[in-house]
Amino acid sequence: MSMIIYLLFIYLASLAFGYVLRFTEATLSIGRSLSDAGTPTGYQDAITPPRFSTIAFSVYALCLGGIIFGFWQFGWIVGFGIALGFFVTVAINRVLILPKKDSEHFRRLIVHSMSNRHADYLKSGDTLRASIMAELLEKLGIPVNEFVERLKKMNDA
């Protein structure tokens, strides 16, 4: 019974690992598309949600810990099979289950995070960062500046 629970955990960890990899690909793809400078990552750092690195690191640690536990609990041969199976499962999940890097799912997550940061910058009075975030959102086709102007007019009236 404990092996079944462990394999279920490893499968769920493989889903999380594949999702983190796909989201990283999505931010890289969108970041490059926004950049005119031809740098390798474009604006990936600017559009990645602030807490994503913490989540990604946690997923990586969880997966590594799970694989190490497999070696410790079940021995070297089974542990090697578990590690190999983990990465094969990640590849299969990425092809069959997880959203593609250019999917609307990831685009919505990124735009939502950028919009929230834009609003937070406006609230805190950080107009420089707010204007940069607005510019990036405008490049993604989100009319932020027009929306902010309409809100200001409504508040003034």
C-alpha positions as CSV (number, residue, x, y, z in Angstrom):
1,M,0.0,0.0,0.0
2,S,2.8,2.4,0.8
3,M,4.3,1.9,-2.7
4,I,1.0,2.9,-4.3
5,I,0.8,6.1,-2.2
6,Y,4.4,6.9,-3.0
7,L,3.8,6.4,-6.8
8,L,0.7,8.6,-6.7
9,F,2.8,11.3,-4.9
10,I,5.6,10.9,-7.6
11,Y,3.0,11.2,-10.3
12,L,1.5,14.4,-8.8
13,A,5.0,15.8,-8.4
14,S,5.7,15.1,-12.1
15,L,2.6,17.1,-13.0
16,A,3.8,20.0,-10.8
17,F,7.3,19.8,-12.3
18,G,6.0,19.8,-15.8
19,Y,3.7,22.7,-15.1
20,V,6.5,24.7,-13.7
21,L,8.6,24.0,-16.7
22,R,5.8,24.9,-19.1
23,F,5.0,28.2,-17.2
24,T,8.7,29.1,-17.5
25,E,8.6,28.4,-21.2
26,A,5.5,30.6,-21.5
27,T,7.1,33.5,-19.6
28,L,10.2,33.2,-21.8
29,S,8.1,33.1,-25.0
30,I,6.0,36.1,-24.1
31,G,9.0,38.0,-22.7
32,R,10.8,37.6,-25.9
33,S,7.8,38.6,-28.0
34,L,7.6,41.9,-26.0
35,S,11.2,42.8,-26.4
36,D,12.6,44.7,-29.3
37,A,16.2,44.3,-28.1
38,G,16.8,40.7,-29.1
39,T,18.2,39.6,-25.7
40,P,18.0,35.9,-24.9
41,T,15.2,36.3,-22.3
42,G,13.6,39.6,-23.4
43,Y,11.2,40.8,-20.6
44,Q,10.8,37.4,-19.0
45,D,12.0,38.7,-15.6
46,A,9.6,41.6,-15.7
47,I,6.5,39.5,-16.6
48,T,7.1,36.5,-14.4
49,P,4.9,36.7,-11.3
50,P,6.9,37.7,-8.2
51,R,6.2,34.5,-6.1
52,F,6.8,32.1,-9.0
53,S,10.5,31.5,-8.2
54,T,9.5,30.4,-4.6
55,I,6.9,28.1,-6.0
56,A,9.2,26.7,-8.6
57,F,12.0,26.1,-6.0
58,S,9.5,24.3,-3.7
59,V,8.4,22.1,-6.6
60,Y,12.0,21.3,-7.5
61,A,12.8,20.5,-3.9
62,L,9.7,18.3,-3.5
63,C,10.5,16.3,-6.6
64,L,14.2,15.8,-5.7
65,G,13.2,14.8,-2.1
66,G,10.6,12.4,-3.5
67,I,13.2,10.7,-5.8
68,I,15.8,10.6,-3.1
69,F,13.2,9.0,-0.8
70,G,12.6,6.3,-3.5
71,F,16.3,5.4,-3.5
72,W,16.4,5.3,0.3
73,Q,13.1,3.4,0.8
74,F,13.2,0.9,-2.1
75,G,16.9,0.5,-3.0
76,W,19.1,1.6,-5.9
77,I,17.6,-0.4,-8.7
78,V,14.0,0.5,-7.9
79,G,15.1,4.1,-7.1
80,F,16.7,4.4,-10.6
81,G,13.5,3.1,-12.2
82,I,11.5,5.6,-10.2
83,A,13.8,8.5,-11.3
84,L,13.7,7.4,-14.9
85,G,9.9,6.9,-14.7
86,F,9.5,10.4,-13.2
87,F,11.2,12.1,-16.1
88,V,9.4,10.0,-18.7
89,T,6.1,10.8,-16.9
90,V,7.0,14.5,-17.0
91,A,7.6,14.3,-20.7
92,I,4.3,12.5,-21.3
93,N,2.3,14.9,-19.1
94,R,3.8,17.8,-21.0
95,V,2.7,16.4,-24.3
96,L,-0.7,15.0,-23.4
97,I,-2.1,16.9,-20.3
98,L,-0.5,20.2,-19.6
99,P,-1.3,23.4,-21.5
100,K,1.1,24.4,-24.2
101,K,3.5,27.4,-23.7
102,D,1.5,29.6,-26.0
103,S,-1.9,28.6,-24.5
104,E,-4.5,31.1,-23.4
105,H,-4.2,29.7,-19.9
106,F,-0.7,30.9,-19.4
107,R,-1.3,34.2,-21.2
108,R,-4.2,34.9,-18.8
109,L,-2.1,34.1,-15.7
110,I,0.7,36.4,-16.9
111,V,-1.6,39.2,-17.8
112,H,-3.5,38.9,-14.5
113,S,-0.3,39.1,-12.6
114,M,1.0,42.1,-14.6
115,S,-2.4,43.9,-14.1
116,N,-2.3,43.3,-10.4
117,R,1.3,44.6,-10.2
118,H,0.3,47.6,-12.3
119,A,-2.5,48.4,-9.9
120,D,-0.3,47.9,-6.8
121,Y,2.3,50.2,-8.3
122,L,-0.3,52.9,-8.9
123,K,-1.7,52.5,-5.3
124,S,1.8,52.8,-3.8
125,G,2.6,55.9,-6.0
126,D,5.4,54.2,-7.9
127,T,4.5,55.8,-11.3
128,L,7.7,54.7,-13.0
129,R,7.1,51.0,-12.5
130,A,3.4,51.4,-13.2
131,S,4.1,53.1,-16.5
132,I,6.6,50.4,-17.5
133,M,4.1,47.7,-16.6
134,A,1.4,49.5,-18.5
135,E,3.6,49.7,-21.6
136,L,4.2,46.0,-21.4
137,L,0.5,45.3,-21.0
138,E,-0.3,47.6,-24.0
139,K,2.2,45.5,-26.1
140,L,0.1,42.5,-25.1
141,G,-3.0,44.2,-26.4
142,I,-4.4,45.2,-23.0
143,P,-5.6,48.9,-23.1
144,V,-4.4,49.8,-19.6
145,N,-3.7,53.4,-20.1
146,E,-7.2,54.1,-21.6
147,F,-8.8,52.2,-18.6
148,V,-6.8,54.2,-16.0
149,E,-7.8,57.5,-17.7
150,R,-11.5,56.5,-17.7
151,L,-11.2,55.6,-14.0
152,K,-9.6,59.0,-13.2
153,K,-12.4,60.8,-15.1
154,M,-15.0,58.8,-13.1
155,N,-13.3,59.7,-9.8
156,D,-13.1,63.4,-10.7
157,A,-16.7,63.6,-11.7
